[in-house]
Amino acid sequence: MSAARGREASPRVLSIAGTDPTGGAGIQADLKSIAAFGGYGMAAVTALVAQNTLGVREVHVPPTAFLDAQLRAVSDDVEIDAVKIGMLGSAEVVATVDTWLAEVQPPIVVLDPVMIATSGDRLLDADAEQAVRALCRRAGLVTPNLPELAVLTDRPVATTWDDAIAQARTLAGRADTAVLVKGGHLDGDESPDAVVDTTGVHPVSGRRVATRHTHGSGCSLSSAMATLAAHGLAWHTALERAKGWLTGALENAEALHVGRGNGPIDHLHELRPHIDLGRSWSTERWDATTPTRAEVDACAFVTGLASGDLDRDAFHWYLGQDLLYLREYARVLARAAALAPNVDEQRFWAAASVSCLAEEAALHQAHVDPARLEPAASTLDYTDHLHAASTAGSYAVLVAAILPCFVLYTDIGARWRGTFAPDHPYADWLTAYGDETFAASSAEAAGIVDAAARTASASTRAAMAAAYDRSMVLELAFFEAPLRRI
């Protein structure tokens, strides 16, 4: 009944572990992992640990009677769908947890046997180690790292994948449980994991992430497995999902900027892009480029175009360069259409590409002869930037680079609309800037870029920002060029 309810709603998952005041490991990491997979996290503290990303400073273990009181306070009131067990520390603490498990019998138990420090030192005395070995029989899944697996099986630490699997088979047979084998301590570019149980070996391949920020990764994986199992996933299926999540959490870890040592993983990297702070990615970038846009507004070309005092030769030179730009911009838009993840976005970029070559090009050719035009340095800088974004393979980065041309011209046009007389020397051009249809297209383009940003990794969003900001700077250079002829 408990497990079924957990699958229908948020699984109620209890972490029994020590603390980490910097939030990277222990119950703090467990609660983040549980939340990342839609669970409701609870925690009973076995030890208060003064630690940070540089190491452990002090450990205070409350009386086991207080641990028992915490456990019973939860189970007397809340139906528990899964339990994750982490740091226990002593045979007395293990016995307290074992007694509670025997009485409550939660449907899912995941044991992460914290037995070996990062330095390689053993954290438990012989009696406590033996108690943890016995506790494995209470668990549906045991998640040791390779040094801990060696302690649990009285073997040397495995140095090959085959040795690790053999030890896991031994533990699974002795404790009648499933064992999660983690290949992170092995050498090589690959970092495989596997669930080993009495039915066989269920491997999940994976690449090694080059990062020192792995603090709490074992705690986090085990609590993720408990939560996914409470959702109804089989162990090997849960591992496939959790491993992909953990890889992303490691890849995004450095962007957290937490601590000066071995930092934590990013538990919420999958959810963070979807958190609505009331501001879209495109709005944030627009605001971030305020200084550049202020320079555009103050640019002599822009102010002269608005007033009508702009030199006609400078205007014609600008139109020629803009025509050359639009020809390349159309190609970049077509590339965006080819990379688009869905038909609607594909159609939008394809239509925008056609618009560049037809309607806008016709307006240019009414003012300038396109024959014998040569691109200026400012034009080449901009088009080269856009083509580089289009060939890098990232749709999100490409559309971010494209967007400033839409939104900047729309903003200028909206402010110019209705401010000039019909006999203004550049009336047709100012009208084109303020076209409401183009404004609608600009809004749609921004929405597409926002959607891409929501599903992008932190590193991709950083690349998007760099591409967007660079395009905005190149827009300024493009406006400044006619009066410099560069």
Buried (B, 14 or more C-beta within 10 A) or exposed (E): EBBEBBEEEBBBBBBBBBBBEBBBBBBBBBBBBBBBBBBBBBBBBBBBBEBBBEEBEEBEBBEBEEBBEBBBEBBEEEBBBBBBBBBBBBBBBBBBBBEBBEEBEBBBBBBBBBBBEEEEEBBBEEEBBEBBBEBBEBBBBBBBBBBBBBBBBEBEBBEEBEBBBBBBBBBBEEBEBBBBBBBBBBEEEEBBBBBBBEEEBBBBEBEBBEBEBBBBBBBBBBBBBBBBBBBBBEBBBBBBBBBEBBBBBBBBBBBBEBBEBBBBBBBBBBEBBEEEEEEBBBEBBBEEBEEBBEBBEEBBBBEBBBEBEBEEEBBBBBBBBBBBBBBBBBBBBBBBBEBBEEEEBBEBBBEBBBBBBEEBBEBBEEBBEEEEBEBBEBBBBBBEBBBBBBEEEBBBBBBBBBBBBBBBBBBBBBEBBEEBEEEBBBEEBBBBBBBEEBBEBBBBBBBBBBBBBBEBBBEBBEBBBBBBBBBBBBBBBBBBBBBEEE
